[in-house]
Amino acid sequence: MKTYFLDCPHCQAKLSGKAHESLGINCTELYSDGKMICDEMLSIQQLVVQCPACSFIFWTSELAEDLSRPVAAAIDTEEGRDQGHTHSKVVIYPFSSWYLFGTNPLRSRGKLALIEHLSRLLIKQRPILYDRELYLRKMLLWAHNDLVRHDDFYKLSQFFKGNISFSTWWHERSKRLFERKHFKTIRPFYVSNIKRMIEMLRSAPEKEPDKVYLAELYRLKGNFAKSIEILDELKRSTHYVTEIRKRAFNKDAAVFKVAG
């Protein structure tokens, strides 16, 4: 993991960031909606930031900074008093203060807050470039699915299989019920977001859409017949395709773990 620094273009606050090194990335989980966890972080870099100092929203692609510049370029400094200089210290906002907009993805309220942040961004950023909108909508899809992403792991059947303790199941039970209830409440917004993603992918300006991912989006939306129809057009099958097809036939619209 390498450390880099960003300067807020509005208030010049300095933010420290973390990014995966090109070598030695440890990716442990891959889900059907495309979310991949590497070293406990999303596999993709967060491209839009809300400054923790002034709340200004900016895209990292708009910055002049080189995100690979070394840590030493922004270390706190103290000027020498012997030369009559005043004490000076650079305040650096930690990665946790702006990654996922400062929300805690391990807590229910943090998951709901992230959904709120991303939904508001999609409104505030209008008009928005194609790539940026698709990026935000994919993040929103993942945030929605985070409310039910680990349901299978915390089922009572996992206790009987010896995968989790009874106390773990009991501790997680109320949390899962709370998150599942909210997922059902906001499902119309979830489906609306997927519909827009499908529309965007089908009208992609440069390349043919990934048909497997398109089939998965239709399955997540609940259009199982369309999902199977797209999969039937493919000339080859993979474990991912087989799992999507099986769940579509079973009319199962839940996100699932592909690997990990």
C-alpha positions, 0 to 999 in steps of 0.5 A, spaced: 500 500 500 502 506 498 501 513 501 499 519 496 497 526 498 491 531 495 490 538 496 483 540 496 482 545 490 478 550 495 481 550 501 488 547 500 487 542 506 492 536 505 489 530 505 493 523 505 490 517 501 492 510 500 492 506 494 494 499 492 501 497 489 501 494 482 505 488 485 503 484 491 495 486 491 491 481 495 484 481 493 480 476 497 473 477 495 469 478 488 462 479 488 457 478 482 455 486 482 463 487 480 465 489 487 472 486 489 475 487 496 483 488 496 487 488 502 480 490 506 479 496 501 475 497 494 479 494 488 478 501 485 480 508 487 475 513 490 475 518 484 471 523 487 472 526 494 469 531 499 474 535 503 473 533 510 476 541 512 471 545 508 466 539 504 468 541 497 467 536 492 472 535 487 474 529 482 481 527 483 482 527 475 481 535 476 487 535 480 494 537 478 498 533 483 501 527 481 498 521 486 505 518 486 509 523 489 513 520 495 510 521 502 516 526 504 513 531 500 508 533 505 511 531 512 509 535 517 515 541 518 518 545 523 522 551 522 528 552 526 527 557 531 534 559 531 533 563 525 527 567 528 522 563 524 515 561 527 513 554 528 509 551 522 506 545 522 502 542 516 495 539 518 494 532 514 487 529 514 487 522 514 485 517 509 479 515 514 476 522 514 474 522 506 475 515 504 467 513 502 466 520 505 468 518 512 462 513 513 464 506 516 462 501 512 462 496 518 456 499 521 449 499 519 448 507 519 455 508 515 452 504 510 445 508 509 450 514 510 454 512 504 448 511 500 445 518 502 452 521 500 452 517 493 445 519 491 446 526 493 452 526 489 448 524 482 443 530 483 449 535 485 453 533 479 448 534 474 450 535 468 455 529 469 460 526 464 458 519 462 464 515 465 463 519 472 455 518 472 457 510 471 462 510 476 457 513 481 452 509 480 456 503 480 458 505 487 451 506 489 449 499 487 455 496 491 452 501 497 445 498 496 448 491 496 452 492 502 445 492 506 444 484 504 451 482 501 453 478 507 446 475 509 448 468 507 454 467 511 450 469 517 444 465 516 443 460 522 445 454 518 452 457 518 452 455 525 450 448 524 455 447 519 460 450 524 462 456 520 460 461 526 459 461 533 452 462 536 454 468 539 456 471 532 449 469 529 445 472 535 449 478 535 449 479 527 441 477 527 438 484 529 443 488 525 441 483 519 434 484 520 435 492 520 439 492 514 434 487 510 428 492 512 432 498 509 434 494 503 426 493 502 424 500 503 429 503 498 429 497 493 425 502 488 431 507 488 435 501 487 432 498 481 431 505 478 439 506 479 440 499 475 435 501 470 439 507 468 446 503 469 443 498 463 441 504 459 448 507 459 451 500 458 447 499 452 448 506 449 456 506 451 459 511 446 465 507 445 465 499 446 460 493 446 457 492 453 460 486 457 454 482 456 455 478 462 455 484 467 449 486 463 445 479 464 447 480 472 444 487 472 438 484 469 438 479 474 439 484 480 433 488 477 429 482 477 428 481 470 430 474 470 428 472 463 432 477 460 438 475 464 437 468 461 436 471 454 443 475 454 446 469 457 444 464 452 447 469 446 454 467 449 458 462 446 462 460 452 461 459 459 464 460 466 463 459 473 460 466 474 456 465 468 453 458 470 452 462 477 448 467 474 444 463 470 442 458 476 440 464 480 436 467 474 432 460 473 431 460 481 428 467 480 433 469 485 435 477 485 440 477 491 448 479 490 452 473 491 460 471 492 463 469 486 470 468 489 473 468 496 
